[in-house]
Amino acid sequence: MINETLNEADQKMDKAVGVAREEFAAIRAGRVNPSMFAKLTADYYGTPTPIQQLASFTSPEARTILVAPFDMNAMSAIEKAIRDSDLGVNPTDDGRVIRCTFPELTEERRKEYIKVARTKAEDGRVAVRNIRRNAKQELERLEKDGEVGKDDVAGAEKRLDSLTKKHTDQIDEMLKHKEAELLEV
């Protein structure tokens, strides 16, 4: 029972770290990348659909992304979704592709992105701690129900704390790399 609880907590913490990794990937550092568009959805025939399912992305230059819709009827919806997003870009449509040219990152914008990255990291750490709290409550319930002994729970809580530290350290390491990437001119 204890091992099941700890394994489940470990898997959930891995997922929380994965979500934080995806969030960091969506923050623009130097070169633009398609993952910046991962959270955007366009209204496609009345259904909110992720843009990455509606178009292909190519990056011919460091600050430009070309969005080529699979269905030309979706072009205006994709363009509107990009314009309304928080990417800070004004897309242009040439009839076949949507060109998104991102502005050069200013020092002020870099500092904003660092704040965003720190917020995302804290969200990840909070998620890991919430998983820890739930696992700890489960361990306490097992002890209270008499399924396991007090010493077993104490040892499991130490293992749980080391799992929590491992995962929060991974998030901190990703944040450190992202900050360095953002400060690099």
N, C-alpha and C positions, 0 to 999 in steps of 0.2 A: 504493500500500500504506500509506504513512504517513497520507494523508488519510483512508483508510478506518478506520484504527486510531483516529485523533483524533475522527472523526465518531461512531464507536461509543462511545468514552469520553464524549463530550459528551452523547449521548443517554442513556447510563446515569446520568450525573451529574444530568441533568434529572429522571430518574425518582427518584433518591435525594432530590433537593430536593422533589419532589412528595410523596413518602412523609413527609418531615419536615413538610411543610405540613399533610397529613392528620392527623399525630400532634398537631400544635399545635391543630388545629381541635377535636380530641377533648377538649382540656383546657378545663374550664369557667372562664370569666373572670367575667362578670357575668350576662348573660342565658343561660338554658339553650337549647340547640339540639339538633336531632335527630342531628347528627354525633357527639354524645357516646355514642350507642348503636351507632355503626358497627361496633365490634369485638365486640359481644355476639352470642352465638349461643344459640338455644333448641333443645331436643330436640323436633323436630317429626316425629312418627311414626317415631321411631328414628333420625332423621338430624339432625345438628347443622346448623341453618339460621340465617343471619343474621336478626336480629330485624327489620331494615329491609325484609326480603322478606315478613315475616309480618304487618306492621301499618303503619298510617299514624300520623304524629306531628303533633300540633298544640300550639302553645304559647300558651294564652290569657293567661298572665301571665309576668312575667320569671323567676319561679322554679318554674313549673309546666309539666309536659309531660303531655299526654294521649296515651296509646298505645291506638289502636283496632285490635284484631286483625281481619284479614280473615276468619279462621276462628275461631269462638268456642271450638272444641276446643283451640286453641293458647293460650288465655288463661292457664291455670295455668303452662304451660311458659315463656311470656314473663315472667310475674310472677316466677317462680323465678329465671330468668336475670338479671333486673334486681336482685333482692334479693341474689343471690350475687356480683354484680359489685363492682368497687371504686368505684362511683359515690357510695357513701355515702348512699343513699336507700332508704326503705322504701315500696314501691309499695302502693297500695290498689286493690282491685278492686270496682267497683260493679255488675258483671254485664254491662256493655256496653263500658266502657273501663277502662284501668288509669291511675290518677292518680299521678304521681310529683312530689312537692313537695320541692324541694331546699332544704336549710338555707341561711341567709344565710352568705356567706363571711366567716369570721373572719380576723383578721390572720395567725394561725398557719396556717390552711388555705391562705391566699394564698401564704405563704412555702413551704409544701409543694408547691403547684402550680408555683411558680417553680423549685424544685429539679427537679421532674418535667420541666418545659420545658427546663431546661438539660441534663438527661440525654438528652432526645430530640434536642436540637440536637447534642450531642456524638456521639450515634449516627449522625446524618446526616452530620456532618463525617468520621467514621471511614469511613462507606460511600463517600463521595467520595474519600477518600485511598486506600482499597482499590482503587477503580476506577483511580485514577491509577497506583498501583503495578503493577496488571496491564497497563495500557497501556504503561507504561515497560518492563516486561519484554518485551512484544511488540515494541517498537521495538528493544530490545537484541538480541532474537532475529533480527530482520530484518537488523540490522547484522552480526551474527555469521555469518549465512548468506550474506552478501555481496550481498543483494538491494538494499540502499541504502548510501550512503556515510556516513562518520562526521559530516560537516558537516550532512547532511540530518537525521540523528538528533538532533544537538545543537539544531538549529532547531526540530524537532518537540517536543523535550522542553521548550523554552521556551514553545511554544504550549500544551503540555499543562499546564505550571505555571500559565499565565495562565487556562486553563479551570478548573483546580482552585481557584484563588483566586476566580474569578468565582462559582463555585457555593458555596464555603464562605462567601463574603461574603453571598450570598443567604440562607443559613441563619442567619447571624449577625443579619442585618437582621430576619428573621422572629422570631427570639428576642427581639430588642430590642422589637419591637412587642408581642409576647405578654407580656413582663415589664411594659411600660407599661400594658397592658390589665389585667393582674392587680393591679397596684398602685393602679389607679384605683378610688376608693371611691364 
